[in-house]
């Protein structure tokens, strides 16, 4: 089912499919409600899977101030409130993981468990590693301003250590075409800088540590992977390893769905 929700400064497009406990999927990058389709297919028999276009992407509008992570989290909370009165399960990757963390700390009654897959929360890292990550993030933004969205995303691929050959046999990636450029432009102009500037509420994270599962991709290396370990250290909880790399929700949807089911079953 597809619906549109009016919220302050935006109209948010969202989709629900399947039946069972509500599971909100929050993709990384400029991913919209379609970005997790391949993952949702393997989950909708057991969950009511919810996805949405972040404000400014695809079918969602953005007429207010430039969004930050708190605004995206509040949008996620409003979408959840529209589909359920019960605490939901959440899986977020990259910027989606940051939104999952903000959703959990700002709206804890709406979250039963949140899996934060490689949240790029640089402020949790040692100073030198944080500086390395922030420098790489700034390089992406500068490449966007200098050479355009596609050049910036090539820089992001290097930052996230993405390997598009690391995928399940029936997964196929296609280079971004002209239809994706508006989303990339919005992401690089607003969301990417918001990620770089993000400072989590440490006290709130610790207060809700039992609801958060820090996760890292099996093949991810570099500062972003270290962020997951830093979050786990902060929360005094182990890191969960998930299939694939930073984009595992797209590259390994079958294996990831199996592991998500296991994690959620263990936290009933």
C-alpha positions as CSV (number, residue, x, y, z in Angstrom):
1,X,0.0,0.0,0.0
2,X,1.3,3.5,-0.9
3,X,0.3,6.6,1.0
4,X,1.4,10.2,1.5
5,X,1.7,11.9,4.9
6,X,1.6,15.6,5.4
7,X,4.2,16.7,8.0
8,X,5.7,20.2,8.9
9,X,7.6,21.4,5.8
10,X,7.1,18.3,3.7
11,X,4.9,15.6,2.3
12,X,6.3,12.1,2.9
13,X,5.6,9.2,0.6
14,X,5.6,5.8,2.3
15,X,4.9,2.2,1.4
16,X,3.8,-0.8,3.5
17,X,3.8,-4.4,2.4
18,X,3.4,-7.8,4.1
19,X,1.9,-8.6,7.5
20,X,3.1,-9.1,11.0
21,X,5.2,-6.9,13.4
22,X,6.2,-3.6,11.8
23,X,9.7,-3.4,10.5
24,X,11.0,0.0,9.3
25,X,13.8,-0.2,6.7
26,X,16.0,2.9,6.4
27,X,18.5,2.7,3.5
28,X,21.8,4.6,3.0
29,X,22.8,7.3,0.6
30,X,20.1,8.8,-1.6
31,X,18.0,5.6,-1.2
32,X,14.2,6.1,-1.3
33,X,11.3,3.8,-0.6
34,X,12.3,1.5,-3.5
35,X,15.9,1.1,-2.3
36,X,15.2,-1.8,0.0
37,X,12.8,-3.7,-2.3
38,X,15.1,-6.6,-2.8
39,X,15.5,-7.0,1.0
40,X,11.8,-6.4,1.7
41,X,10.8,-9.3,-0.7
42,X,12.5,-11.7,1.7
43,X,10.9,-10.2,4.9
44,X,7.3,-9.4,4.0
45,X,6.0,-12.9,4.8
46,X,6.9,-12.3,8.4
47,X,6.8,-8.5,8.9
48,X,4.8,-5.5,7.8
49,X,7.7,-3.8,6.0
50,X,7.6,0.0,6.0
51,X,9.8,2.2,3.7
52,X,9.6,5.8,2.8
53,X,11.2,8.5,0.7
54,X,13.1,10.9,2.9
55,X,12.0,14.5,2.5
56,X,13.5,15.9,-0.7
57,X,13.9,12.5,-2.4
58,X,11.7,11.0,-5.2
59,X,8.0,11.4,-4.3
60,X,8.5,13.3,-1.0
61,X,8.7,17.1,-1.0
62,X,10.8,19.4,1.1
63,X,9.5,23.0,1.5
64,X,10.9,23.9,4.9
65,X,14.4,24.3,6.3
66,X,17.2,22.0,5.0
67,X,16.7,18.7,6.9
68,X,19.1,17.3,9.4
69,X,19.1,14.0,11.2
70,X,16.6,15.0,13.8
71,X,14.1,16.1,11.2
72,X,14.5,12.8,9.3
73,X,14.0,10.9,12.6
74,X,10.9,12.9,13.4
75,X,9.6,12.1,9.9
76,X,10.3,8.4,10.5
77,X,8.4,8.6,13.8
78,X,5.4,10.2,12.1
79,X,5.4,7.5,9.4
80,X,5.5,4.8,12.1
81,X,2.6,6.5,14.0
82,X,0.5,6.4,10.8
83,X,0.9,2.6,10.5
84,X,1.1,1.2,14.1
85,X,0.5,2.0,17.7
86,X,3.1,-0.6,18.8
87,X,6.9,-0.2,19.1
88,X,8.5,-1.1,15.8
89,X,11.6,-3.0,14.7
90,X,14.0,-0.9,12.7
91,X,17.0,-1.6,10.4
92,X,19.0,1.4,9.2
93,X,22.2,1.5,7.1
94,X,24.7,4.4,6.8
95,X,22.6,7.6,7.1
96,X,19.7,5.3,7.7
97,X,21.5,4.0,10.8
98,X,22.0,7.5,12.1
99,X,18.3,8.1,11.6
100,X,17.6,4.9,13.4
101,X,19.7,6.1,16.4
102,X,17.9,9.5,16.4
103,X,14.5,7.8,16.2
104,X,15.4,5.6,19.1
105,X,16.6,8.4,21.4
106,X,14.0,11.0,20.4
107,X,11.0,8.6,20.2
108,X,11.9,5.6,22.3
109,X,8.3,4.4,22.8
110,X,8.1,3.8,19.1
111,X,11.1,1.5,18.8
112,X,11.3,-2.1,20.0
113,X,14.8,-2.7,18.6
114,X,17.0,-0.8,16.2
115,X,19.8,-2.3,14.2
116,X,22.3,0.4,13.3
117,X,24.4,-0.9,10.4
118,X,27.6,1.2,10.1
119,X,26.4,4.6,11.3
120,X,29.0,7.1,10.2
121,X,29.1,8.8,13.6
122,X,32.6,10.2,13.5
123,X,32.5,12.0,16.8
124,X,32.7,8.7,18.6
125,X,36.0,7.9,17.0
126,X,39.5,8.8,18.3
127,X,40.5,12.3,17.3
128,X,42.8,11.2,14.5
129,X,40.4,8.7,13.0
130,X,37.6,11.2,13.3
131,X,39.7,13.8,11.4
132,X,40.4,11.2,8.7
133,X,36.7,10.4,8.2
134,X,35.6,14.1,8.3
135,X,38.3,14.9,5.7
136,X,37.0,12.1,3.4
137,X,33.4,13.3,3.9
138,X,34.5,16.9,3.0
139,X,36.3,15.6,-0.1
140,X,32.9,14.1,-1.3
141,X,31.2,17.4,-0.8
142,X,34.0,19.4,-2.6
143,X,33.9,16.9,-5.5
144,X,30.2,17.6,-5.8
145,X,30.6,21.4,-5.9
146,X,33.6,21.1,-8.3
147,X,32.7,18.3,-10.6
148,X,29.1,17.3,-10.0
149,X,27.1,14.5,-8.4
150,X,28.5,11.6,-10.2
151,X,32.1,12.5,-9.5
152,X,31.1,13.0,-5.8
153,X,29.5,9.5,-5.6
154,X,32.7,8.0,-7.1
155,X,34.5,9.6,-4.3
156,X,31.9,8.2,-1.8
157,X,32.5,4.7,-3.2
158,X,36.1,5.0,-2.2
159,X,35.2,6.4,1.2
160,X,32.8,3.6,2.0
161,X,35.1,0.9,0.5
162,X,32.3,-0.3,-1.7
163,X,33.0,-3.4,-3.8
164,X,30.2,-4.0,-6.3
165,X,31.5,-7.4,-7.2
166,X,30.8,-8.6,-3.7
167,X,27.1,-9.5,-4.1
168,X,24.7,-12.4,-4.3
169,X,24.5,-14.1,-7.7
170,X,21.1,-12.7,-8.7
171,X,21.9,-9.1,-7.6
172,X,22.8,-6.7,-10.4
173,X,23.9,-3.1,-9.9
174,X,23.5,-0.4,-12.6
175,X,25.3,2.9,-12.7
176,X,23.1,5.9,-11.7
177,X,21.2,7.3,-14.6
178,X,19.7,10.8,-15.2
179,X,16.6,9.9,-13.3
180,X,18.6,9.5,-10.1
181,X,20.4,12.9,-10.3
182,X,17.8,14.9,-8.4
183,X,18.1,12.6,-5.5
184,X,21.9,12.6,-5.6
185,X,21.9,16.4,-5.8
186,X,19.6,16.7,-2.7
187,X,21.6,14.1,-0.8
188,X,24.9,15.7,-1.5
189,X,23.7,19.2,-0.9
190,X,21.8,18.6,2.4
191,X,22.1,15.1,3.8
192,X,25.8,14.4,3.4
193,X,26.9,17.6,5.2
194,X,24.3,16.8,7.9
195,X,25.9,13.4,8.4
196,X,29.4,15.0,8.7
197,X,28.1,17.5,11.3
198,X,26.1,14.9,13.3
199,X,26.7,14.9,17.1
200,X,24.6,12.2,18.9
201,X,23.1,12.6,22.3
202,X,25.5,10.3,24.2
203,X,23.4,10.2,27.4
204,X,20.3,9.3,25.5
205,X,22.1,6.6,23.5
206,X,23.3,5.0,26.7
207,X,19.9,5.3,28.3
208,X,18.4,3.2,25.4
209,X,21.4,0.9,24.9
210,X,19.3,-2.3,25.2
211,X,17.3,-1.2,22.1
212,X,20.3,-0.7,19.9
213,X,22.3,-3.3,18.0
214,X,25.5,-1.9,16.4
215,X,26.3,-3.7,13.3
216,X,29.2,-3.9,10.8
217,X,29.5,-5.4,7.3
218,X,31.6,-8.6,7.1
219,X,33.9,-7.0,4.4
220,X,33.8,-3.3,5.4
221,X,37.1,-1.7,6.4
222,X,38.1,1.9,7.2
223,X,36.8,4.6,9.5
224,X,33.1,3.9,8.8
225,X,33.5,0.3,10.0
226,X,35.3,1.6,13.1
227,X,32.2,3.8,13.9
228,X,30.2,0.7,14.5
229,X,32.8,-0.6,17.0
230,X,33.0,2.8,18.7
231,X,29.2,2.8,19.1
232,X,29.3,-0.7,20.6
233,X,32.0,0.3,23.0
234,X,29.9,3.3,24.1
235,X,26.9,1.1,24.7
236,X,28.9,-1.7,26.2
237,X,27.4,-4.2,23.8
238,X,28.9,-6.5,21.1
239,X,29.1,-5.6,17.4
240,X,26.9,-7.8,15.2
241,X,28.5,-8.7,11.8
242,X,26.1,-8.7,8.8
243,X,26.7,-10.0,5.3
244,X,28.5,-7.9,2.7
245,X,29.9,-4.4,3.1
246,X,28.5,-0.9,3.7
247,X,25.8,-1.6,1.1
248,X,24.9,-5.1,2.4
249,X,21.1,-4.3,2.3
250,X,21.4,-4.1,-1.5
251,X,24.2,-6.5,-2.2
252,X,23.2,-9.4,0.0
253,X,19.4,-9.1,0.6
254,X,18.8,-12.9,1.0
255,X,21.5,-13.5,3.6
256,X,20.7,-10.2,5.4
257,X,17.0,-11.1,5.6
258,X,17.9,-14.4,7.2
259,X,20.1,-12.7,9.8
260,X,17.6,-10.0,10.6
261,X,15.0,-12.6,11.3
262,X,17.4,-14.3,13.7
263,X,18.3,-11.0,15.5
264,X,14.7,-9.9,15.9
265,X,13.6,-13.4,17.1
266,X,16.3,-13.3,19.8
267,X,15.0,-9.9,21.1
268,X,11.4,-10.7,21.4
